[in-house]
Amino acid sequence: MVNNLAYLYGKPQVTGDLRTVESDFKVFEQLPFSPCGEGEHLLIKVKKTGLNTVFVAKQLANYFSVKENLVTYAGLKDRFAVTEQWFGVHVPGKQQYNLTDLVVDGLEILEYARHNKKLRTGALTGNHFEITLRNVSDINTLVRRWHAIAEHGVPNYFGEQRFGIEGGNIERAKALFSGTKVKDKKKRGIYLSAARSLLFNELVNQRVKENIFDQLQAGDVLMLAGTQSVFPVEAVDEVLQKRFIEKDVDITAPLWGAGALMTAGEPQKLEQSLTAKFDDFCQGLAKFGLKQERRRIRLTLSEGKIETEQDNNIVQLSFFLPSGCFATTIMRELLVYRDLTERIGGKKA
């Protein structure tokens, strides 16, 4: 699903290994709030190694003797990694818990407290990543490319995880749009999200290929940094161009659904071209009740650091990405990596 997407800086020539061991890929989830200490929901921060998010949620449901849909999380995290993330369990009442007897191999309870609101999907500021790359073929070239990426960003493609193993979620979305019934609400949501992501990636890919990825155009829709507020561009002037360069605003593309496109002129023509190429997806997403939304096409990392071990061909990276963005999207633009997850049977979340 992502192999044929255009590269902003040209296809990387450097190669290296990703996830040789689980500790080479660390993720630290950051919520925009702290548990308040009271309420019907118990928020639990865990450190998990070699476990996927759904598995941990099932273990928590069993431990608290509740239905699985009463255990929530802000986002999925990879299995073949060391990750810290929050879970929420709906347990009304004022019972106090001691989770010392919650024992699962690969799972460590870091902290927990009650909260007055449900932990919902997407309710996080973002994730901090610490990634170790091994057997890097040309460290100096990789370092130069890293600095370009850190300064200018990369196309905000949805990562391969969104599409499932060998793109299976897209095939299931096609079946869904053809009339196949999917009773499981979560699975149906995953397939719809995959279809939506495919359309978004296609639009970003076209802008990169046409050399207009970072070119403001009249008719574009921009998003303010740090918010989801959007506004249309009637004309491009020096002030707006300066705000774009300084990353105060970003160009957006649609997350497809029912409703009119916000763009005009040439940007709208490009977006409308999707309806000819992916008419079944466009109609299907609208039919299932999704509405037109917007997403930034530029992914900018923050808190970026790089360290190298030239003698061992090792590079260590750390950076922060906003909610809904993929570290593998950064890695894809940085190098041609061999993800060694499958070598030992690991599966991504």
C-alpha positions as CSV (number, residue, x, y, z in Angstrom):
1,M,0.0,0.0,0.0
2,V,2.9,2.4,0.6
3,N,5.7,0.9,-1.5
4,N,4.7,2.9,-4.6
5,L,4.2,6.3,-3.0
6,A,6.4,9.1,-4.1
7,Y,9.4,10.2,-2.0
8,L,9.8,13.9,-1.2
9,Y,13.6,13.7,-1.3
10,G,13.9,10.9,-3.8
11,K,14.1,7.2,-2.9
12,P,16.7,6.7,-0.2
13,Q,19.9,4.9,-1.0
14,V,20.9,4.0,2.5
15,T,19.8,0.7,3.9
16,G,19.5,-0.6,7.5
17,D,17.7,-2.9,9.9
18,L,14.7,-1.8,12.0
19,R,13.5,-3.7,15.1
20,T,16.3,-6.2,15.3
21,V,15.2,-6.6,18.9
22,E,12.1,-5.3,20.6
23,S,13.9,-2.6,22.5
24,D,15.1,-1.1,19.2
25,F,11.6,0.4,18.9
26,K,10.3,2.3,21.9
27,V,7.1,4.3,22.0
28,F,6.0,6.6,24.9
29,E,2.3,7.7,24.6
30,Q,1.5,11.2,25.9
31,L,-2.0,12.2,27.0
32,P,-3.1,15.8,27.1
33,F,-4.4,15.4,30.7
34,S,-3.6,13.5,33.9
35,P,-6.2,11.3,35.8
36,C,-8.1,13.5,38.2
37,G,-8.3,10.8,41.0
38,E,-12.0,10.2,41.0
39,G,-14.7,9.0,38.7
40,E,-16.1,5.8,37.1
41,H,-13.1,5.0,35.0
42,L,-9.8,3.5,36.1
43,L,-6.9,4.7,33.9
44,I,-3.9,2.4,33.9
45,K,-0.5,3.2,32.4
46,V,1.4,0.1,31.4
47,K,4.7,-0.8,29.9
48,K,4.4,-3.7,27.5
49,T,7.0,-5.7,25.6
50,G,6.1,-7.9,22.8
51,L,2.4,-7.5,23.3
52,N,-0.2,-5.8,21.1
53,T,-2.8,-3.4,22.4
54,V,-5.8,-5.6,21.8
55,F,-4.3,-8.5,23.7
56,V,-3.6,-6.3,26.7
57,A,-7.1,-4.9,26.6
58,K,-8.5,-8.5,26.7
59,Q,-6.3,-9.3,29.7
60,L,-7.6,-6.2,31.5
61,A,-11.2,-7.2,30.7
62,N,-10.6,-10.7,32.2
63,Y,-8.9,-9.2,35.3
64,F,-11.7,-6.8,36.0
65,S,-14.5,-9.2,34.9
66,V,-16.0,-6.7,32.4
67,K,-16.9,-6.9,28.8
68,E,-14.1,-6.1,26.3
69,N,-15.9,-3.0,25.1
70,L,-15.6,-1.5,28.6
71,V,-11.8,-1.4,28.2
72,T,-10.6,1.5,26.0
73,Y,-7.3,2.9,24.8
74,A,-6.2,6.1,22.9
75,G,-4.4,4.3,20.1
76,L,-2.9,1.0,18.9
77,K,0.7,0.3,19.5
78,D,3.0,-2.2,17.7
79,R,3.5,-5.6,19.2
80,F,7.2,-5.9,18.4
81,A,8.3,-3.0,20.5
82,V,8.6,-1.7,24.0
83,T,5.7,0.7,24.5
84,E,4.2,2.8,27.3
85,Q,0.5,3.5,26.9
86,W,-2.7,4.1,28.8
87,F,-5.8,2.0,29.1
88,G,-9.2,2.8,30.6
89,V,-11.6,0.4,32.4
90,H,-15.2,1.4,33.2
91,V,-15.6,0.3,36.9
92,P,-18.3,2.4,38.5
93,G,-18.2,2.8,42.3
94,K,-15.4,3.8,44.7
95,Q,-13.6,0.5,45.0
96,Q,-9.9,0.9,45.4
97,Y,-7.7,-1.4,43.5
98,N,-4.3,-3.0,44.1
99,L,-3.0,-4.3,40.8
100,T,0.0,-6.1,42.2
101,D,-1.7,-9.4,41.3
102,L,-2.3,-8.5,37.7
103,V,0.5,-10.6,36.3
104,V,1.0,-11.0,32.5
105,D,4.3,-11.9,30.9
106,G,5.7,-8.8,29.1
107,L,3.3,-6.4,31.0
108,E,4.3,-4.0,33.8
109,I,1.8,-1.7,35.5
110,L,3.4,1.7,35.9
111,E,0.6,3.7,37.5
112,Y,-3.2,3.9,37.8
113,A,-5.8,6.3,39.1
114,R,-9.5,7.0,38.7
115,H,-10.8,9.5,36.2
116,N,-14.2,11.1,35.5
117,K,-14.1,10.6,31.7
118,K,-13.8,7.7,29.4
119,L,-10.4,7.3,27.6
120,R,-11.4,7.6,23.9
121,T,-9.6,6.7,20.7
122,G,-7.4,9.5,19.5
123,A,-7.4,11.2,22.9
124,L,-3.7,11.7,23.0
125,T,-1.2,14.5,22.3
126,G,1.1,12.2,20.4
127,N,3.9,9.7,20.9
128,H,7.6,10.0,21.6
129,F,9.8,7.5,19.8
130,E,13.2,6.1,20.5
131,I,14.4,4.0,17.5
132,T,17.7,2.1,17.0
133,L,18.8,1.4,13.4
134,R,21.4,-1.3,12.9
135,N,23.6,-2.3,10.0
136,V,23.3,1.2,8.5
137,S,25.1,1.2,5.1
138,D,26.1,4.9,5.0
139,I,25.7,6.8,8.3
140,N,27.0,10.1,7.0
141,T,24.4,10.2,4.1
142,L,21.7,9.2,6.5
143,V,22.6,12.0,8.9
144,R,22.4,14.6,6.2
145,R,19.0,13.3,5.1
146,W,17.8,13.2,8.7
147,H,18.6,16.9,9.1
148,A,16.6,17.7,5.9
149,I,13.6,15.7,7.2
150,A,13.8,17.3,10.7
151,E,13.8,20.8,9.1
152,H,11.3,20.4,6.3
153,G,9.2,17.4,7.2
154,V,7.9,14.5,5.1
155,P,4.6,13.6,3.3
156,N,2.1,12.7,6.1
157,Y,1.3,9.3,4.6
158,F,-0.6,6.8,6.6
159,G,1.8,4.0,7.4
160,E,1.6,0.4,6.3
161,Q,0.1,-0.6,9.7
162,R,-3.2,1.1,8.7
163,F,-3.7,-1.3,5.8
164,G,-3.1,-4.6,7.5
165,I,-1.0,-7.6,6.5
166,E,-0.5,-7.5,2.8
167,G,-3.2,-4.8,2.5
168,G,-5.9,-7.1,3.8
169,N,-7.9,-4.2,5.3
170,I,-8.3,-2.7,1.9
171,E,-9.7,-5.9,0.5
172,R,-12.1,-6.2,3.4
173,A,-13.2,-2.6,2.8
174,K,-14.0,-3.4,-0.8
175,A,-16.1,-6.3,0.4
176,L,-17.8,-4.1,2.9
177,F,-18.7,-1.6,0.1
178,S,-19.9,-4.5,-2.1
179,G,-22.5,-5.5,0.6
180,T,-20.6,-7.9,2.9
181,K,-21.9,-7.5,6.4
182,V,-19.4,-6.9,9.2
183,K,-21.1,-7.0,12.6
184,D,-18.0,-6.2,14.7
185,K,-18.1,-2.4,15.0
186,K,-14.3,-2.1,15.7
187,K,-13.4,-4.2,12.6
188,R,-15.8,-2.2,10.4
189,G,-14.2,1.0,11.7
190,I,-10.7,-0.4,10.9
191,Y,-11.7,-1.2,7.3
192,L,-13.4,2.2,6.7
193,S,-10.3,3.9,8.1
194,A,-8.1,1.9,5.8
195,A,-10.1,3.0,2.8
196,R,-10.1,6.6,3.9
197,S,-6.3,6.5,4.4
198,L,-5.8,5.0,1.0
199,L,-7.5,8.0,-0.6
200,F,-5.6,10.5,1.5
201,N,-2.3,8.8,0.6
202,E,-3.2,8.9,-3.1
203,L,-3.8,12.7,-3.0
204,V,-0.6,13.4,-1.2
205,N,1.3,11.1,-3.6
206,Q,-0.1,13.1,-6.5
207,R,1.0,16.4,-5.0
208,V,4.5,15.1,-4.5
209,K,4.7,13.7,-8.0
210,E,3.5,17.0,-9.5
211,N,6.0,19.0,-7.4
212,I,3.2,20.9,-5.6
213,F,3.5,19.2,-2.2
214,D,4.9,22.4,-0.6
215,Q,3.5,24.9,-3.0
216,L,0.6,27.0,-1.7
217,Q,-2.2,27.5,-4.3
218,A,-5.3,29.6,-4.4
219,G,-8.1,27.2,-3.5
220,D,-6.1,25.2,-1.0
221,V,-7.4,24.6,2.6
222,L,-4.9,25.3,5.4
223,M,-4.8,24.0,8.9
224,L,-3.5,26.0,11.8
225,A,-0.6,24.5,13.8
226,G,-1.6,22.9,17.0
227,T,-5.3,22.9,16.2
228,Q,-7.7,21.3,13.8
229,S,-9.0,24.7,12.6
230,V,-9.0,25.1,8.8
231,F,-9.6,28.0,6.4
232,P,-9.6,28.3,2.6
233,V,-6.9,30.2,0.7
234,E,-8.3,32.9,-1.6
235,A,-4.9,34.3,-2.6
236,V,-1.3,33.4,-1.8
237,D,0.7,36.4,-0.5
238,E,4.0,36.9,1.2
239,V,2.5,36.8,4.7
240,L,0.8,33.5,4.1
241,Q,3.9,32.0,2.5
242,K,6.0,33.1,5.5
243,R,3.5,31.4,7.9
244,F,3.8,28.2,5.8
245,I,7.6,28.2,5.9
246,E,7.5,28.8,9.6
247,K,5.1,25.9,10.0
248,D,2.3,28.0,11.4
249,V,-0.1,26.7,8.8
250,D,-0.1,23.5,6.7
251,I,-1.8,22.4,3.5
252,T,-4.5,19.8,3.9
253,A,-6.1,17.0,1.9
254,P,-9.5,15.4,2.6
255,L,-10.3,12.5,4.8
256,W,-13.1,11.4,2.5
257,G,-16.8,11.3,3.5
258,A,-20.1,12.9,2.7
259,G,-20.3,16.6,2.1
260,A,-18.8,19.2,-0.2
261,L,-15.1,19.6,-0.6
262,M,-13.7,22.8,1.0
263,T,-11.2,23.4,-1.7
264,A,-11.6,25.4,-4.9
265,G,-9.8,25.8,-8.3
266,E,-6.9,23.5,-9.1
267,P,-6.7,21.8,-5.7
268,Q,-10.4,20.9,-5.9
269,K,-9.9,19.4,-9.4
270,L,-7.1,17.2,-8.0
271,E,-9.3,16.0,-5.1
272,Q,-12.3,15.4,-7.4
273,S,-10.1,13.2,-9.6
274,L,-10.4,10.6,-6.8
275,T,-14.1,10.1,-7.5
276,A,-13.2,8.9,-11.0
277,K,-10.4,6.6,-9.8
278,F,-11.9,5.4,-6.5
279,D,-15.6,5.9,-7.0
280,D,-16.6,2.8,-5.0
281,F,-14.5,4.0,-2.0
282,C,-15.8,7.6,-2.2
283,Q,-19.4,6.5,-2.3
284,G,-18.9,3.7,0.2
285,L,-17.4,6.0,2.9
286,A,-20.2,8.5,2.5
287,K,-22.8,5.7,2.7
288,F,-21.4,4.5,6.0
289,G,-21.9,8.0,7.5
290,L,-18.4,9.4,7.4
291,K,-18.2,13.2,6.8
292,Q,-15.6,15.2,5.0
293,E,-12.7,16.2,7.2
294,R,-9.2,17.5,6.6
295,R,-5.7,16.3,7.5
296,R,-2.3,18.0,7.1
297,I,-0.3,16.7,4.2
298,R,3.1,17.6,5.8
299,L,4.4,15.7,8.8
300,T,6.8,17.6,11.0
301,L,8.7,16.0,13.8
302,S,9.8,17.8,17.0
303,E,12.3,17.1,19.7
304,G,14.5,15.4,17.1
305,K,17.8,14.0,18.1
306,I,20.3,11.7,16.4
307,E,23.3,9.8,17.8
308,T,25.6,7.5,15.8
309,E,28.0,4.7,16.5
310,Q,30.2,4.7,13.4
311,D,32.2,1.6,14.4
312,N,29.1,-0.5,14.9
313,N,27.0,1.0,12.0
314,I,24.3,2.0,14.5
315,V,22.1,5.1,14.5
316,Q,19.8,6.1,17.4
317,L,16.9,8.4,16.8
318,S,14.4,10.1,19.1
319,F,11.6,12.4,18.1
320,F,8.0,13.3,18.9
321,L,5.0,13.0,16.5
322,P,1.5,14.3,16.9
323,S,-1.4,11.9,17.4
324,G,-2.4,9.9,14.3
325,C,1.0,10.1,12.6
326,F,3.4,7.2,11.9
327,A,7.1,6.8,12.8
328,T,7.4,4.4,9.9
329,T,6.5,7.3,7.6
330,I,9.6,9.1,8.8
331,M,11.7,5.9,8.5
332,R,10.5,5.3,5.0
333,E,11.7,8.7,3.8
334,L,15.0,8.3,5.7
335,L,16.2,4.9,4.5
336,V,15.3,1.6,2.9
337,Y,14.8,-0.4,6.0
338,R,14.4,-4.1,6.6
339,D,11.8,-4.5,9.3
340,L,12.9,-7.7,11.1
341,T,9.5,-8.1,12.9
342,E,8.4,-10.9,10.5
343,R,11.7,-12.8,10.9
344,I,10.7,-14.0,14.4
345,G,7.0,-14.1,13.8
346,G,6.2,-10.7,15.3
347,K,3.0,-8.9,14.2
348,K,2.3,-5.2,14.3
349,A,-0.7,-3.9,16.1
